[in-house]
Amino acid sequence: MRYAPDRCLLRQILKSRKIPQRWLCEVTGYPESQISDYVNNRTTMGYATAVTIAKHLGIHPEELYTWKVID
């Protein structure tokens, strides 16, 4: 059984913690357009990006997405 990221939960995580996207851009060094793409599910972040964002939010990278089973 394999898993793949389904839906990014970054929007909900930031909203529930009242953290602006701009703060995440500042602490990670990622451009606003990149964070916006994740928040709006236009692109899936790579593992290194997920780890970076998760570390700044104090969560595990796996918590940034819902997951679907493949196969």
C-alpha positions in Angstrom: 0.0 0.0 0.0 1.3 3.5 -0.9 0.2 6.9 0.2 0.2 10.2 -1.6 -0.6 13.7 -0.4 -4.2 14.7 -1.1 -5.2 18.1 0.2 -2.9 20.7 1.8 -4.1 21.7 5.3 -1.8 24.8 5.5 -4.7 27.3 5.2 -6.6 25.7 8.1 -3.4 25.4 10.2 -2.5 29.1 9.7 -6.1 30.2 10.2 -6.6 28.3 13.4 -3.4 29.7 14.9 -4.0 33.2 13.5 -0.7 33.2 11.7 -0.5 35.3 8.5 1.0 33.8 5.4 3.5 36.7 5.3 5.0 35.5 8.6 5.6 32.1 7.2 7.2 33.6 4.2 9.5 35.7 6.4 10.7 32.8 8.6 11.1 30.3 5.8 12.4 32.6 3.1 9.9 31.2 0.6 8.1 33.8 -1.7 4.5 34.7 -1.0 3.5 33.2 -4.3 4.9 29.8 -3.3 3.1 29.8 0.1 -0.1 30.9 -1.7 0.2 28.0 -4.1 0.3 25.5 -1.2 -2.5 27.2 0.7 -4.7 27.2 -2.4 -3.7 23.6 -3.4 -2.2 24.6 -6.7 1.0 22.7 -6.1 2.2 20.0 -3.7 5.3 20.9 -1.6 8.3 18.7 -1.7 9.6 16.9 1.4 12.3 19.5 2.3 9.8 22.3 2.0 7.2 20.4 4.1 9.9 19.8 6.8 10.9 23.4 6.8 7.3 24.7 7.1 6.4 22.0 9.7 9.4 22.9 11.9 8.4 26.5 12.0 4.8 25.5 12.9 5.8 23.0 15.5 4.1 20.0 13.7 5.1 16.9 11.8 5.4 17.3 8.0 2.7 14.6 7.6 0.2 16.9 9.3 0.4 19.4 6.4 -1.8 17.2 4.2 -4.6 14.8 4.2 -3.4 11.5 2.6 -4.9 9.1 0.1 -4.2 5.5 -0.5 -2.8 4.5 -3.9 -3.2 1.0 -5.3 
